[in-house]
Amino acid sequence: MRIANLLVAACTASTALAWGSLGHRTVAYLASLYLTPEATRWTNRLLNGQDISEAALFPDKIAHIPIFAYTRAWHYIDAADDPPRLCAINITRDCLPHTGCVVSAIANHTARVLDPSLPRFLQAQSLRFVLHFIGDIHQPLHTEKEDRGGNGIEVVFDGRRTNLHSVWDSLMPNKYRKRDEWWPGPPGDPRREREEEASFLWAKELFDSDGEAGDVSRECVSDAAECALEWAQEANGYVCSYVLRDDVEGVQAGDLGGEYYVGAVEILDQQVRNGGRRLAAWLNLMADATGDEASDGMLIVQDELK
């Protein structure tokens, strides 16, 4: 009963971490636009009718509850590389077996969603983790160890003292989507409704701009661990090419709300787009797998990632 009460409290909390709630909602809404009718029905049924963008926020909310502290390491992978000189992920080095990481979390929770021996509420909980972690893995600083993924790098953004991780998680997406002056409240709060509206609008713009490239079936869905590692490597590459291209001293040299922000907008769009498309491809294939036998490819989970 105590755990159930804690979960209810988590679902009404307003805190969020990676990409901020705006980014996570957008990834989820964008994915919903690419879903097959079968995947839409399957997702809605497993989430018991909960809005997909709200479901995607669940892992950030429970991470603040002490008994779920063990889930915090699942939101990132700490690449022990040397940006901007070298950006690279080594899964054996960077994903510790006793804590796990975002790569292993995506693989393991994919398997749990499709495990018919699990109670439905645990399958649904794992689906919420998948919705969230496929968003997380596309935020460049969730694939980097340097100064705790930028949390320890003090910077200035639009005159406000903050850290580099928060700039990428929330401040730049919020500024880009003109959400600077409000914050989501509890259910029914008009501020929350504005966030949902802003998220869906961003998702719709990204979807409409895809045109003939909108086929998500070409996204990686062959192996859960391999695909997640591929996405993490891609996001980590942005740490060297843009996020820390001038090293720590470079991002601390001026206000990041100017030229740095302008250059980052294209990356924000690209990574949120990638997250939404890949999440959709994943959900489409999972829905297909539940209709028949689990697919032979996507459920491969490497033992060392468990």
Sequence and secondary structure as in RCSB ss.txt:
>XXXX:A:sequence
MRIANLLVAACTASTALAWGSLGHRTVAYLASLYLTPEATRWTNRLLNGQDISEAALFPDKIAHIPIFAYTRAWH
YIDAADDPPRLCAINITRDCLPHTGCVVSAIANHTARVLDPSLPRFLQAQSLRFVLHFIGDIHQPLHTEKEDRGG
NGIEVVFDGRRTNLHSVWDSLMPNKYRKRDEWWPGPPGDPRREREEEASFLWAKELFDSDGEAGDVSRECVSDAA
ECALEWAQEANGYVCSYVLRDDVEGVQAGDLGGEYYVGAVEILDQQVRNGGRRLAAWLNLMADATGDEASDGMLI
VQDELK
>XXXX:A:secstr
 HHHHHHHHHHT     TTHHHHHHHHHHHHHHH  HHHHHHHHHHTTT  HHHHTTHHHHHTTSGGGGGGGGGG
      BTTTB    HHHHS TTT  HHHHHHHHHHHHT TTS HHHHHHHHHHHHHHHHHTTSGGGG  TTTTT
TT EEEETTEEEEHHHIIIIIHHHHHTT TT    STT HHHHHHHHHHHHHHHHHHHHHGGG  GGGS  S HH
HHHHHHHHHHHHHIIIIITTTHHHHHTSSBTTTHHHHHHHHHHHHHHHHHHHHHHHHHHHHHHHHHSS  TTTT 
  GGG 
